[in-house]
Amino acid sequence: MRSRRKSLPERVVELAPVAVVVSVGVAGVFLAMNILVTVPPVAIALSPTPARSVGPSFPITPSGLPLDTITPTDTPAPTASLSNQVPRFVHSVISDSDPNGAWTVYLSYPAFVIGQTPWAQQIDSDIRAELTTRASQWELGPAANRNSSGKKNSLTDTFVTDLISPTLASWTLSFVDNSLPSGSTTSVESIVYDLGTGQRMVLDDLFIDSESAATLLSNVTPVILQNQLGARYDSVRVAEGTTPQLTNWNNWAVTKAGLKVTFDQYQVTDGPEIVSIVVPWGQLVSVMNVDGPVAKLAGL
């Protein structure tokens, strides 16, 4: 059965409540918007903004200042107060051997008694670390090659004390290596320390610069060598071994009388002998650092 279609008046009556609700809602929104616009905003308390700190002011540097006018300065090494007593040291040893009997190492070196000088422990550690590295490199290098004859390879050394004072320590170490098939070879290393700083010294600590020192040494040492070697003096060999090249002057030590220079095998003679000379301080004064650690020793 089909339902009867409602008349227009009946539909109006049914929709009237809905229209009333919509009208009330629109009116409410309109009223709220007008109230929000007319009512002044409520002030919200905020924490005060911290004042920006003003950084330190610096004088304005001219932008055209040339860079080479700014001279960098080296930070000096820390120094320690030294007593007037000569520090004592002992002979310490690095000893090692191959479990299979292929090689042995026996290296003697100077080690300060702790407390004898402020940097004793640091200096001792430096020397031991260097000799340990030398031994390790030798063990993995020349010593690793076994001789067909069955001869055991060995690396040994001795050292002499050139100077020990409250402010300076100087030694010369000689190493003998018999691992080569041709026979034993001898090499030399000098160790010089400034006891006030605990630092190992270089030529630039003694002289105004190492190049000036090498040039002067090249000029004065041939005469000293001639007087010392006598008939064994070879002017050509000496000239080649005493050029101003810095590698010719690696092995130097400090003594009361002057700068001790030790030459490598075959450097200034035709034989394998190790030759050492002492250049008097008086012959080196012209290029010495008057404020250096050896200045007083040299009479400056």
VEXDREN-2710 file (C-alpha; in Angstrom, 1 decimal):
% VEXDREN-2710
k/r/px/py/pz
1/MET/0.0/0.0/0.0
2/ARG/1.5/3.4/-1.0
3/SER/1.9/6.0/1.7
4/ARG/0.1/9.3/1.5
5/ARG/2.3/12.3/0.4
6/LYS/2.3/15.0/3.1
7/SER/1.0/18.4/2.2
8/LEU/3.1/21.5/2.3
9/PRO/1.7/22.9/5.5
10/GLU/2.4/19.6/7.2
11/ARG/6.1/19.6/6.1
12/VAL/6.5/23.2/7.3
13/VAL/5.3/22.2/10.7
14/GLU/7.8/19.4/10.9
15/LEU/10.8/21.6/9.8
16/ALA/10.0/24.5/12.1
17/PRO/12.0/23.2/15.1
18/VAL/15.1/22.6/13.0
19/ALA/15.0/26.0/11.6
20/VAL/14.6/27.5/15.1
21/VAL/17.7/25.6/16.3
22/VAL/19.8/26.7/13.3
23/SER/18.7/30.3/13.7
24/VAL/19.6/30.3/17.4
25/GLY/23.1/28.8/16.6
26/VAL/23.9/31.4/13.9
27/ALA/22.8/34.2/16.2
28/GLY/25.0/32.9/19.0
29/VAL/28.0/32.8/16.8
30/PHE/27.4/36.3/15.6
31/LEU/27.0/37.6/19.1
32/ALA/30.2/35.8/20.3
33/MET/32.2/37.3/17.5
34/ASN/31.0/40.8/18.3
35/ILE/31.8/40.3/22.0
36/LEU/35.3/39.1/21.2
37/VAL/36.0/42.0/19.0
38/THR/34.8/44.7/21.4
39/VAL/36.3/43.3/24.6
40/PRO/40.0/44.4/25.2
41/PRO/42.6/41.6/25.2
42/VAL/43.6/40.2/28.6
43/ALA/47.3/41.0/29.5
44/ILE/49.3/37.8/30.0
45/ALA/52.3/38.2/32.4
46/LEU/55.6/37.0/30.7
47/SER/58.9/36.6/32.3
48/PRO/61.1/39.5/31.5
49/THR/63.5/39.0/28.5
50/PRO/67.1/38.8/29.7
51/ALA/69.2/41.7/28.6
52/ARG/71.8/40.8/26.1
53/SER/75.3/40.9/27.6
54/VAL/77.7/43.3/25.8
55/GLY/80.9/41.6/24.7
56/PRO/84.3/43.2/25.3
57/SER/85.2/45.9/22.9
58/PHE/88.4/45.7/20.9
59/PRO/90.3/48.4/19.1
60/ILE/89.5/48.5/15.4
61/THR/92.4/46.9/13.4
62/PRO/93.0/48.6/10.0
63/SER/91.9/46.2/7.3
64/GLY/95.0/47.1/5.3
65/LEU/97.4/45.8/8.0
66/PRO/99.9/43.5/6.2
67/LEU/100.0/40.0/7.6
68/ASP/103.8/39.8/7.8
69/THR/103.7/42.5/10.5
70/ILE/102.1/40.0/12.9
71/THR/105.0/38.0/14.4
72/PRO/104.1/34.6/16.0
73/THR/105.8/33.8/19.3
74/ASP/106.9/30.4/20.4
75/THR/105.6/29.2/23.8
76/PRO/108.7/28.6/25.9
77/ALA/109.1/25.1/27.4
78/PRO/108.4/25.0/31.2
79/THR/111.5/25.3/33.3
80/ALA/112.3/23.9/36.7
81/SER/114.5/25.1/39.5
82/LEU/117.9/23.3/39.5
83/SER/120.2/22.7/42.4
84/ASN/123.9/23.2/42.4
85/GLN/124.5/19.4/42.7
86/VAL/125.5/17.3/39.8
87/PRO/122.8/14.7/39.3
88/ARG/123.7/11.0/39.5
89/PHE/122.8/8.4/36.9
90/VAL/123.1/4.7/36.6
91/HIS/123.7/2.3/33.7
92/SER/120.4/0.8/32.7
93/VAL/119.9/-2.0/30.2
94/ILE/117.5/-3.2/27.5
95/SER/118.1/-7.0/27.0
96/ASP/116.3/-9.3/24.6
97/SER/116.9/-12.5/22.7
98/ASP/115.2/-14.5/20.0
99/PRO/113.5/-17.7/21.4
100/ASN/114.9/-19.6/18.4
101/GLY/118.5/-18.3/19.1
102/ALA/118.8/-16.2/15.9
103/TRP/119.7/-12.9/17.7
104/THR/120.4/-11.1/20.9
105/VAL/120.1/-7.4/22.0
106/TYR/122.0/-5.8/24.9
107/LEU/121.8/-2.0/25.0
108/SER/123.2/0.0/27.9
109/TYR/122.0/3.6/28.4
110/PRO/122.2/6.3/31.1
111/ALA/119.3/6.7/33.5
112/PHE/119.0/9.4/36.1
113/VAL/118.2/8.4/39.7
114/ILE/114.7/9.7/40.3
115/GLY/114.8/12.9/42.3
116/GLN/118.3/13.8/41.3
117/THR/117.0/16.3/38.7
118/PRO/113.4/17.6/38.1
119/TRP/112.9/15.9/34.7
120/ALA/114.7/12.7/35.5
121/GLN/111.7/10.4/34.9
122/GLN/110.8/12.1/31.6
123/ILE/114.4/12.0/30.3
124/ASP/114.8/8.4/31.3
125/SER/111.5/7.4/29.6
126/ASP/112.5/9.3/26.4
127/ILE/115.9/7.5/26.1
128/ARG/114.5/4.1/26.9
129/ALA/111.7/4.5/24.4
130/GLU/114.1/5.5/21.6
131/LEU/116.4/2.5/22.3
132/THR/113.5/0.1/22.5
133/THR/112.3/1.3/19.0
134/ARG/115.8/0.9/17.6
135/ALA/116.0/-2.7/19.0
136/SER/112.6/-3.6/17.7
137/GLN/113.4/-2.3/14.2
138/TRP/116.6/-4.2/14.2
139/GLU/115.0/-7.4/15.3
140/LEU/112.4/-7.2/12.5
141/GLY/114.9/-6.1/9.9
142/PRO/118.6/-7.2/9.7
143/ALA/118.4/-9.7/12.6
144/ALA/115.5/-11.5/11.0
145/ASN/117.8/-12.8/8.2
146/ARG/119.6/-15.8/9.6
147/ASN/123.3/-16.2/8.5
148/SER/124.0/-19.3/6.6
149/SER/127.0/-20.0/8.8
150/GLY/124.7/-20.2/11.8
151/LYS/126.3/-17.2/13.5
152/LYS/124.0/-15.5/16.0
153/ASN/123.2/-11.8/15.2
154/SER/123.8/-9.3/17.9
155/LEU/123.2/-5.6/18.6
156/THR/125.2/-4.1/21.5
157/ASP/126.3/-0.7/22.5
158/THR/128.4/1.3/24.9
159/PHE/128.3/5.0/25.9
160/VAL/130.6/7.6/27.2
161/THR/129.7/10.7/29.3
162/ASP/130.8/13.9/27.6
163/LEU/129.3/16.2/30.3
164/ILE/127.2/16.1/33.4
165/SER/126.4/19.3/35.2
166/PRO/123.4/20.7/37.2
167/THR/122.1/22.2/33.9
168/LEU/123.3/19.9/31.1
169/ALA/123.8/16.2/30.3
170/SER/125.6/14.9/27.2
171/TRP/126.4/11.3/26.2
172/THR/127.7/9.6/23.0
173/LEU/126.4/6.1/22.3
174/SER/128.2/3.7/20.0
175/PHE/126.2/0.7/18.5
176/VAL/127.8/-2.4/17.1
177/ASP/125.7/-4.5/14.7
178/ASN/127.1/-7.8/13.4
179/SER/124.0/-8.9/11.4
180/LEU/125.5/-8.1/8.0
181/PRO/127.3/-10.8/6.1
182/SER/130.2/-8.4/5.4
183/GLY/131.0/-8.0/9.1
184/SER/130.3/-5.7/12.0
185/THR/129.3/-2.1/11.6
186/THR/129.4/0.7/14.1
187/SER/127.1/3.7/14.3
188/VAL/127.0/6.6/16.7
189/GLU/124.3/8.7/18.3
190/SER/124.8/11.7/20.6
191/ILE/122.2/12.6/23.3
192/VAL/122.2/16.1/24.9
193/TYR/119.6/17.3/27.4
194/ASP/118.8/20.7/28.9
195/LEU/118.1/19.7/32.5
196/GLY/116.2/22.9/33.1
197/THR/113.5/22.0/30.6
198/GLY/113.9/18.3/30.2
199/GLN/114.1/18.8/26.5
200/ARG/116.6/17.1/24.1
201/MET/118.7/19.8/22.5
202/VAL/119.3/20.5/18.8
203/LEU/121.9/22.7/17.1
204/ASP/119.4/25.6/16.9
205/ASP/119.5/25.7/20.8
206/LEU/123.2/26.3/20.7
207/PHE/123.6/28.6/17.7
208/ILE/121.7/31.4/16.0
209/ASP/120.7/28.8/13.5
210/SER/121.8/25.4/12.4
211/GLU/122.9/26.5/8.9
212/SER/125.3/29.1/10.2
213/ALA/126.7/26.5/12.6
214/ALA/127.2/23.9/9.8
215/THR/128.9/26.5/7.7
216/LEU/131.3/27.5/10.4
217/LEU/132.0/23.9/11.4
218/SER/132.8/23.1/7.8
219/ASN/135.4/25.8/7.8
220/VAL/137.2/25.0/11.0
221/THR/137.1/21.2/11.3
222/PRO/139.5/20.3/8.4
223/VAL/142.4/21.9/10.2
224/ILE/141.6/20.1/13.4
225/LEU/141.2/16.8/11.6
226/GLN/144.6/17.3/9.8
227/ASN/146.3/17.8/13.2
228/GLN/144.6/14.8/14.7
229/LEU/144.9/12.3/11.8
230/GLY/148.4/13.2/10.8
231/ALA/149.6/10.9/8.0
232/ARG/146.1/9.4/7.7
233/TYR/144.7/12.7/6.7
234/ASP/143.0/12.6/3.2
235/SER/142.1/16.1/2.1
236/VAL/139.6/14.9/-0.6
237/ARG/137.8/12.6/1.9
238/VAL/137.7/15.2/4.6
239/ALA/136.4/17.8/2.1
240/GLU/133.6/15.5/1.1
241/GLY/132.7/14.6/4.7
242/THR/132.7/18.1/6.2
243/THR/130.6/20.1/3.7
244/PRO/127.9/22.4/5.3
245/GLN/125.2/19.7/4.7
246/LEU/123.4/19.3/8.0
247/THR/123.6/15.5/7.9
248/ASN/127.4/15.7/8.3
249/TRP/126.9/17.2/11.7
250/ASN/124.2/14.9/13.3
251/ASN/126.5/13.5/15.9
252/TRP/127.5/16.4/18.2
253/ALA/127.9/16.5/22.0
254/VAL/128.7/19.1/24.6
255/THR/131.9/19.1/26.6
256/LYS/133.6/21.7/28.8
257/ALA/136.3/22.3/26.2
258/GLY/134.0/22.7/23.2
259/LEU/131.6/21.0/20.8
260/LYS/132.5/17.3/20.3
261/VAL/131.8/16.1/16.7
262/THR/131.8/12.4/15.9
263/PHE/132.0/11.3/12.3
264/ASP/130.5/8.1/10.9
265/GLN/132.6/5.3/9.5
266/TYR/134.3/6.3/6.2
267/GLN/133.0/9.9/6.5
268/VAL/136.5/11.5/6.9
269/THR/138.8/8.5/6.5
270/ASP/139.2/5.5/4.2
271/GLY/138.8/3.1/7.2
272/PRO/135.9/2.0/9.4
273/GLU/137.3/3.8/12.4
274/ILE/135.1/6.2/14.3
275/VAL/136.7/9.7/14.5
276/SER/135.8/12.3/17.1
277/ILE/137.2/15.8/17.4
278/VAL/136.5/18.7/19.8
279/VAL/136.0/22.2/18.3
280/PRO/136.9/24.8/21.0
281/TRP/134.1/27.1/22.0
282/GLY/136.2/30.1/21.2
283/GLN/136.1/29.2/17.5
284/LEU/132.3/29.0/17.6
285/VAL/131.4/32.1/19.6
286/SER/130.6/34.2/16.5
287/VAL/127.5/32.1/15.7
288/MET/126.5/31.0/19.2
289/ASN/123.2/31.9/20.8
290/VAL/124.2/34.2/23.6
291/ASP/121.0/33.3/25.5
292/GLY/121.2/29.6/24.9
293/PRO/121.8/26.9/27.5
294/VAL/125.4/26.5/26.6
295/ALA/126.3/30.2/26.5
296/LYS/127.7/30.1/30.1
297/LEU/129.7/27.0/29.4
298/ALA/131.2/28.8/26.4
299/GLY/132.1/31.8/28.4
300/LEU/129.5/34.1/26.9
END
